[in-house]
Amino acid sequence: MILFGVNLATMLLIGFPFMVTLLASLIIYVYINMPAIAPKLITTMVQQVITGVSPPALVCVPMFILSASIVTSGESSARLIRMLRTFVGHLPGGLPITTNASCTLFGAVSGSTQATVAAIGGTMRPMLLEAGYPSSFTLGLIINSSDIAFLIPPSIGFIVYGVATSTSIGMLFLAGILPGLMILVLFSIYCYIYSKRRNIPLLPKASWAKRVGAIKDGLPVMGFPVIIVGGIYTGFLSPTEAAAASVFYALILELLVYRSLTFPRIVDSFLQTGVITGVVFILVGAGQAFSWMIGFLQIPQQFLPPLFGADPSMMRVILIVVASYFVACMFVDPIVAIFILSPIFQPYVVSAGVDPILLGTLVTLQAAIGSATPPFGCDIFTAQLIFRRPYLEVIGHSLPFLLILLLATAILIVFPQIALVLPNMVMN
């Protein structure tokens, strides 16, 4: 596997996309180390790629991506930000808190950290800079606040984890809500303290007339969590049906209510959805093929038994799994990490009696953290591309947010009911 690692690192440094490097490195490894059976293995890997993208639950992924693309092309994100800013903008840390809350609520539309960075960051960063916040703080705030979107339904991370482990996606959606709100509160407390200590000037307090007007403009955006969370919570909609409903609502909102979309922009939204969906599905298929190859080579049987021990406790399993995902998602795309690691750990998770909903919440949180954590967090490079800022500036203020996210992980492990209370209410 050393050769595989060298191939993977070399291709990444040259600049190949991660999905290409993963599959190409597998093919090179097979032909060099197992030339006699290489054609059969390659055929099987192709079958595994197809198997990875075949589950019906993945149908909702392109629809949620399309819904987010339509909303991002329109005025929903700007009106949402304006509504939140009129209520908290005058407080110490008001603009960063608005950023946190906007990322949380926009997560109910996109389910993607990168889409949230683009939609909310593009609007909030100029405001934060004008208010006197350092550039590095604004970047760290935006890429880490977008982590919350990965926990708020319709999270793509939850969908992928649910498919990889055969866990109820609807229950995972519900499990992510309270942890996401907890992180929102923790981030907001930090932003309040940071702004007070740096004496950032306060914004004027909005009048109630402006607040009422902002509510009228922004309230329709709140229809997304009502449709998705409310539909799934009541059992009226399945996740796939909720995805279809969110696309329909996005079109109604931007075409008829806000009247912000033209036909060319709608076409662009569909084209962007096709590109993003293609990338996501290739990553899913590549992760499935890589996971199969690891099992074929019996690598887990060599390393995991000494790590877990003969009879691992529930806490030990949780800590090892969480730590593994945290490290893995710092280096590879979270979707790939979920597909590769989940089947490896599943036997130990089942034998230890770990609640799959709790573990899915913890795993998805680690995937979100990894998206904004050096060296290869995908949100870091998204922020570089959007804001045209150097790598070191983007990650310069990430440590405080990272520590808060690790604190949130510890709180969830100690108090699992934060994640389980809503799913338990539905099941009971």
Steps between C-alpha positions, in 0.01 A plus 500: 500500500805727522509511119132593493563783747793632293289495182212675674720774651688556173184541293348737756815716498495510118145635521270214398148509651467272803250268334746442212795439731305249709385283211824532301711409802288190555543393138878556509528306825303205363697473176838522677429269795244255356553492122365145461153588626506873420236490219250316722567737791453807282169359374389440859602853601293643215206298630565638849498856368159435343378331820608804701276738306204260464315536836161669446560730799767685301228631268434782746859630475470670157160644596634661818799630301263645238288665769810665648623608156169667419493682832865607471427645154210700641447735794415261783840507671522882492148540641569240769815685608319834506222357718745358756719811500213730597454302822858432615716736294514766772633260766872444569598242240173565318634449149694180583191369681295586191753299297467202734121510494486552123725199440279293729178596327651477153601146591129421493514580129837374381623223733848585372786685667645624172169640373458678833849653479413638157147621576549652847869586486468702182248731668630508859877539450485858360272601789734346758807669350323837488401461867867459598549125531840363388499319166628174649222503762232545235637209296531270800149595609345432159663163427436368853145635529426313179569180697163550667332460162633144483298410812177675406271298270523442208865416570676320217729349764204335672371369167836342414543355850147361495564330165841365608370349826131434419396747771172695478575829324186658644610419856850632426350824372313546827805407708708780349268788589575551872880443465499755219316753716740427789798586279320816387471608864864415579627689194280798582634517857856499368419773244339713772808472723744555210317814386485642852873442557596664170257791551335454161258794447132416534252545217193721544198321641235434237156643553202270536370628168818373331479173690142441391594577140801266519279223642256539212791472256683214671225290656418306181853353511402328825266284296793270419552365854122478542472285186806283561508462879125530551420262216742233623418552870127453442555206267322683220810502277790263450847657453472453123153657491626786718781557249254523212278734703798726579579539128137589426494750786831656389359558152178648637694723743752640254277515192165615639567652844838672461495504118878486499569230241517516124489201267879506435570498876267203547685317224830584673362356824417173327842485335679570832290230663606252234869578550486488881289184499745335263790580733311378807396174337849430367635554852234265638582235240875539552454469876299180452768351272779596741309353794453173310870485416598553864272212596637282221856557625382427859668813631243558780563149635867587537469832681165524677503205746803631694351851494157406635601205718311176559190652662497878440273719709245727340698811596822360355330423169347848484831673575697296246240549227465874567877552508542303176244705313640825640849420368381350170278795409795736540665328204227359275154605390246425778276304261786267413600465867146405600473236227843351571498494881136418575506135379835447677373612839146366468564154660656660809225761522230231490675270749550783749135604478569857391184685395530541120317834505738643763803369315370641171468842663853483641645377170325771300623761747859377450448516124385860539799587719736341249349712223644812666815355655852511351672367307244400235157606628284560192344820642846654533556471126144614429567816705830553318322479166208727595683767702836488322697485824817298577483164675664616825259792532199272452610264779654769723205523741373143483638375832239659735215364287666159477527484880132591532405225253708247695325617817166441328615149409590429863163635618318270257696198619429577867138608440379289205136594557570835335511310172252225585208686658326597174542159329378328820192723507413395145564128563295505818 
